[in-house]
């Protein structure tokens, strides 16, 4: 059966791979991005998110079966938390009432194995509290301390996003409307975002130390897209609230088997 999907970040990386895969399978895809998309939008502002949601609903003629929120950046600046967290949560919440009208509604977001990396608990708390002004202030303070501290914007945004998925997935808006809400957490993926990180043997060694991937090493974006496609399909009826690590074993390498204590 043909379904209608809204995919953010559809112009590049995992979002582009997901949009391409879904179209190859015969589905209708409404891409949302700052360029080369059916809906041109800036998800870094509340106004941009709301207008993007309205435009996506109009482009879908009011019928959306699944939303894949793949848009994200990894810069050591507060813009990262605006896009990665609020650009996902506010956009999804704006689409939730329309999504709930589908016979098999689904929602999937792209988190990261960076959820396991050091982060700013204060920034994570501000994000989960929905306080964008405070989150941007905290993110800016980190950025002012230099790239190393500024990078905390990224793992903090992804940690908060995965916690939001787990917390909100069982609420009336999602589980109550029969909408599975999940996250995927990639390891190192070969995209434009990681090209500079993997440009030299030294930088590759640093990446691999922080993200060890004993199974099949770095992945192509389509690897992540295939899992997203299943989570967003009619077949997924009971998986919800999960962050599924698609990381070649990085999570298992870093955390071992002690994840239940």
C-alpha positions as CSV (number, residue, x, y, z in Angstrom):
1,X,0.0,0.0,0.0
2,X,1.3,3.5,-0.9
3,X,1.9,5.7,2.1
4,X,2.7,9.4,2.4
5,X,5.8,10.3,4.4
6,X,7.2,13.6,5.5
7,X,11.0,13.6,5.8
8,X,13.0,16.4,7.2
9,X,16.6,16.9,6.2
10,X,15.7,15.3,2.9
11,X,18.3,17.1,0.8
12,X,21.4,15.3,2.3
13,X,22.7,12.5,4.4
14,X,20.4,10.1,6.2
15,X,17.3,12.1,5.3
16,X,18.1,12.0,1.6
17,X,18.8,8.2,1.7
18,X,15.5,7.6,3.5
19,X,13.5,9.7,1.1
20,X,15.2,7.9,-1.9
21,X,14.5,4.5,-0.4
22,X,10.9,5.2,0.4
23,X,10.3,6.6,-3.2
24,X,12.0,3.5,-4.6
25,X,9.4,1.4,-2.7
26,X,6.6,3.4,-4.3
27,X,5.7,5.7,-1.5
28,X,5.0,9.5,-1.7
29,X,7.6,11.6,0.1
30,X,7.3,15.2,1.0
31,X,10.8,16.4,1.7
32,X,11.5,19.3,4.1
33,X,14.8,21.1,4.0
34,X,16.4,24.5,3.4
35,X,17.0,23.6,-0.3
36,X,16.0,21.0,-2.9
37,X,12.9,19.9,-1.2
38,X,9.1,20.0,-1.6
39,X,8.9,22.2,1.4
40,X,11.6,24.8,1.9
41,X,11.9,25.6,5.6
42,X,14.2,26.7,8.4
43,X,13.7,24.4,11.4
44,X,15.9,26.5,13.7
45,X,13.1,28.8,14.7
46,X,9.6,28.3,16.0
47,X,8.1,30.2,13.2
48,X,10.0,28.1,10.7
49,X,8.8,24.9,12.3
50,X,5.2,25.9,12.4
51,X,5.2,27.1,8.8
52,X,7.0,24.0,7.7
53,X,4.4,21.8,9.3
54,X,1.5,23.8,7.7
55,X,3.2,23.5,4.3
56,X,3.8,19.8,4.7
57,X,0.1,19.2,5.6
58,X,-1.0,21.2,2.6
59,X,1.4,19.4,0.3
60,X,0.0,16.0,1.6
61,X,-3.6,17.2,1.1
62,X,-4.1,16.6,4.8
63,X,-3.1,12.9,4.7
64,X,0.2,12.0,6.4
65,X,1.0,8.4,7.4
66,X,4.5,8.8,8.8
67,X,7.0,11.5,9.7
68,X,10.8,11.0,9.7
69,X,12.7,13.8,11.4
70,X,16.2,13.4,10.1
71,X,17.3,17.1,9.9
72,X,20.3,17.9,12.2
73,X,23.6,19.6,12.5
74,X,26.7,19.0,14.6
75,X,28.3,22.4,14.8
76,X,29.7,23.5,18.2
77,X,27.2,26.3,18.4
78,X,23.7,26.8,20.0
79,X,22.1,26.5,16.6
80,X,22.7,22.8,17.0
81,X,20.3,22.5,19.9
82,X,17.7,24.6,18.1
83,X,17.7,22.4,15.0
84,X,18.4,19.0,16.6
85,X,15.9,19.2,19.5
86,X,13.2,21.8,18.9
87,X,13.4,21.4,15.2
88,X,12.3,17.8,15.8
89,X,10.0,18.0,18.8
90,X,8.0,21.1,17.9
91,X,7.7,20.0,14.2
92,X,6.4,16.6,15.2
93,X,4.0,18.0,17.8
94,X,2.6,20.3,15.1
95,X,2.0,17.3,12.8
96,X,0.7,14.9,15.4
97,X,-3.0,15.7,15.0
98,X,-2.8,15.2,11.2
99,X,-0.7,12.1,11.7
100,X,-3.2,10.6,14.1
101,X,-5.8,10.5,11.3
102,X,-3.8,7.8,9.4
103,X,-4.8,4.2,9.8
104,X,-1.2,3.3,10.6
105,X,0.6,6.5,11.8
106,X,4.3,6.4,12.7
107,X,7.0,8.8,13.8
108,X,10.8,8.2,13.7
109,X,13.6,10.6,14.7
110,X,17.3,10.5,14.1
111,X,19.3,10.7,17.3
112,X,22.9,9.5,17.6
113,X,25.2,7.3,19.5
114,X,26.5,10.6,20.8
115,X,23.8,10.2,23.4
116,X,26.4,8.1,25.2
117,X,29.1,10.8,25.1
118,X,29.8,13.5,27.7
119,X,27.1,16.2,27.7
120,X,25.8,19.2,29.7
121,X,23.1,18.0,32.1
122,X,22.0,21.5,32.6
123,X,21.4,22.0,28.9
124,X,19.7,18.6,28.6
125,X,17.3,19.6,31.4
126,X,16.5,23.0,29.7
127,X,15.8,21.2,26.5
128,X,13.5,18.7,28.2
129,X,11.7,21.5,30.0
130,X,11.0,23.1,26.6
131,X,12.8,26.3,27.5
132,X,14.4,27.2,24.2
133,X,15.6,30.6,25.3
134,X,17.5,29.1,28.2
135,X,18.8,26.3,26.1
136,X,20.2,28.7,23.5
137,X,21.7,30.8,26.3
138,X,23.4,27.7,27.8
139,X,24.6,26.5,24.4
140,X,26.0,29.9,23.6
141,X,27.9,29.9,26.9
142,X,29.4,26.6,26.0
143,X,30.4,27.8,22.5
144,X,32.2,30.8,24.0
145,X,34.5,28.5,25.9
146,X,35.9,27.1,22.6
147,X,35.2,24.2,20.2
148,X,35.7,21.4,22.7
149,X,33.1,22.8,25.1
150,X,30.9,24.0,22.3
151,X,30.7,20.5,20.9
152,X,28.7,19.6,24.0
153,X,25.7,21.2,22.2
154,X,25.6,18.2,19.9
155,X,25.6,15.2,22.4
156,X,23.3,17.2,24.7
157,X,20.8,17.8,22.0
158,X,20.8,14.1,21.0
159,X,20.6,12.9,24.7
160,X,17.6,15.1,25.3
161,X,16.0,14.0,22.0
162,X,16.3,10.3,22.9
163,X,14.9,11.0,26.4
164,X,12.0,13.0,24.9
165,X,11.2,10.0,22.7
166,X,11.2,7.6,25.6
167,X,9.2,10.0,27.8
168,X,6.6,11.2,25.3
169,X,6.1,7.9,23.4
170,X,3.7,6.6,26.0
171,X,1.6,9.8,26.3
172,X,-1.9,10.4,24.9
173,X,-0.5,12.4,21.9
174,X,1.5,9.4,20.7
175,X,0.6,6.0,22.2
176,X,-2.9,7.2,22.9
177,X,-3.3,8.0,19.2
178,X,-1.7,4.6,18.2
179,X,1.5,6.3,16.9
180,X,4.7,4.4,17.6
181,X,7.4,7.0,18.3
182,X,11.1,5.9,18.1
183,X,14.6,7.0,17.5
184,X,17.5,5.6,15.6
185,X,21.1,6.3,16.8
186,X,23.7,5.9,14.1
187,X,27.4,5.4,14.7
188,X,29.8,6.9,12.2
189,X,28.0,7.3,8.8
190,X,29.6,8.4,5.6
191,X,27.9,11.7,4.9
192,X,28.8,15.3,4.2
193,X,28.6,15.9,7.9
194,X,31.4,13.5,8.7
195,X,33.6,14.1,5.7
196,X,35.8,16.6,7.4
197,X,36.0,14.4,10.5
198,X,37.3,11.5,8.4
199,X,39.7,13.6,6.3
200,X,43.0,12.4,7.8
201,X,44.3,9.2,9.4
202,X,44.7,11.1,12.7
203,X,41.1,12.3,12.7
204,X,39.8,8.8,11.7
205,X,41.7,7.3,14.6
206,X,40.1,9.8,17.0
207,X,36.6,9.1,15.6
208,X,37.2,5.4,15.9
209,X,38.4,5.6,19.5
210,X,35.2,7.4,20.5
211,X,32.9,5.4,18.2
212,X,34.4,1.9,17.9
213,X,32.5,-0.1,15.2
214,X,33.7,-3.8,15.2
215,X,30.9,-4.9,12.9
216,X,31.4,-3.8,9.3
217,X,32.9,-0.4,10.3
218,X,31.5,2.9,9.1
219,X,28.1,2.7,7.4
220,X,26.5,4.2,4.3
221,X,23.4,6.3,5.0
222,X,21.1,3.7,3.4
223,X,21.9,1.3,6.3
224,X,20.2,3.7,8.7
225,X,17.4,4.4,6.2
226,X,16.4,0.7,6.0
227,X,15.7,0.6,9.8
228,X,13.9,3.9,9.6
229,X,11.7,2.6,6.8
230,X,10.7,-0.4,8.9
231,X,10.0,1.6,12.1
232,X,7.8,4.0,10.0
233,X,6.0,1.1,8.2
234,X,2.7,-0.5,8.9
235,X,4.6,-3.6,10.1
236,X,5.7,-1.8,13.3
237,X,2.8,-2.0,15.7
238,X,4.4,-2.3,19.1
239,X,8.0,-1.0,19.1
240,X,7.9,2.5,20.7
241,X,9.9,4.7,23.0
242,X,13.2,3.1,21.8
243,X,16.5,4.5,20.7
244,X,17.9,1.8,18.5
245,X,21.7,2.0,18.0
246,X,22.7,1.3,14.4
247,X,26.4,1.6,15.2
248,X,28.3,-1.5,14.2
249,X,28.6,-2.4,17.9
250,X,29.8,0.9,19.3
251,X,27.2,0.9,22.1
252,X,28.0,-2.7,23.1
253,X,31.7,-1.8,23.0
254,X,31.4,1.3,25.1
255,X,28.8,0.2,27.7
256,X,29.2,-3.6,27.7
257,X,26.2,-5.5,29.1
258,X,25.6,-3.4,32.2
259,X,22.8,-1.3,30.9
260,X,20.0,-2.4,33.3
261,X,21.4,-1.2,36.6
